[in-house]
Amino acid sequence: MNMTYAIYVNNTSRVTSANMHAGKMFENGYMVATLFKTVTPTGELKGKLAEGIITSTNLTGPLSAKSLSDLITLINRGGVYVNVYTEQNPTGEIRGQLSPTSPT
């Protein structure tokens, strides 16, 4: 089993990383998957930051050694958000709660 993802940003620069976190809206949570990471911050972005595939081997923190279905259950319950980090805002520039969608 795997999950595909794509992250799009607009008018964002100096991005250093993007991660999934286990946490409900307005709650901070532990990182559960890395979606993007770079040593050299990006330039100005308007469009796709990253895309990829997540499998159970990519899960970290409280989901380490768990199955992808555990991540999907958290998403379906409103318990996962993505945080995009920049040089200017190393604790988080953009945060978005994930919601379930139908497969395409």
N, C-alpha and C positions, 0 to 999 in steps of 0.2 A: 504494500500500500504506500502511496505517496501523495503529496499535496503540492501543487504548483502555486507560485505567487509572483506578483509583479508589484513594484512600488513606484509610484509616480509622484513627483514633487514639482512645485512651480515657484520660481523666483527664490530659490534656496541655494546658498553657496557654502563652500567649505564643509561639506558633509564628511563625517568621519566614520559613522556606522549607523546601522539600523537593526533593531532587535524586536522579537516578540517577547512579551511579558505576560505572566499569569496575573491578572488583576481586573477587577470590575471597574466600571466607570468611576472616576474620581478617587480610585485607590491605586497606590503604587504597588508593584509586584515584582517577583523575581523573574529574571530573564529565563526564557525557555527555549529560544532558538536565535541564532545569529542569521540575519538576512543579508547584511552588507557590512563589510569592514575593509578599511584601507589605511595604509600608513601615511599616504599623501592625500590630504583633503581635496575634495573635488573642486572644480571651478563652479561658476554659476550654472544652475540646472533648471531646465524647464522641460520636463518630460520624464522618461523612465530613468530611475536611479538604479534599480536592480531587478532581476528576475531569477528564478531558480526553482528547485524542487526540494522539498523537505521530506525526509524519511525518519523513522524512529531513531536512527543512528545520529541524527542532527539535534535531538532533544537534549537539553541541559537543565540544570537546577532541579526543581521539584519534579520535572518530567524525565529526568535522566533514567535510562533503563526501563522506561515505560513505552507503551505503544502509541502510534500516531492516532489511534482512536481516542486515546485519553486527551490529546490536544484538541481533537475535533469536538469532543464532549464539552470541553471548557469553552471553546468558541461558541458552540450552540447555546451555552448558558450565559453568554455575554461576559465571559471571564478572561478574555485575551485582548491585549492592545499592542499596537506597534509604536515604537518610539524611534524617531530619526534624530540623531545627534550631530551637532556641528561644532566647529572650533569655538565659535562665539557662545554657544549654549551647550556645554559638554554634559549637562544633566538632562537635555532634551529640548529640541527645537520645535518638533511637531509630534503630536500624539494623536492616534486614532484608534478607537475601539473597533474590533472586528465583529462582523455579523455574518451569519451563514448565508451562502448563496447556492444556487443549484449548479451542478457541474455543467460545463460547456463542451 
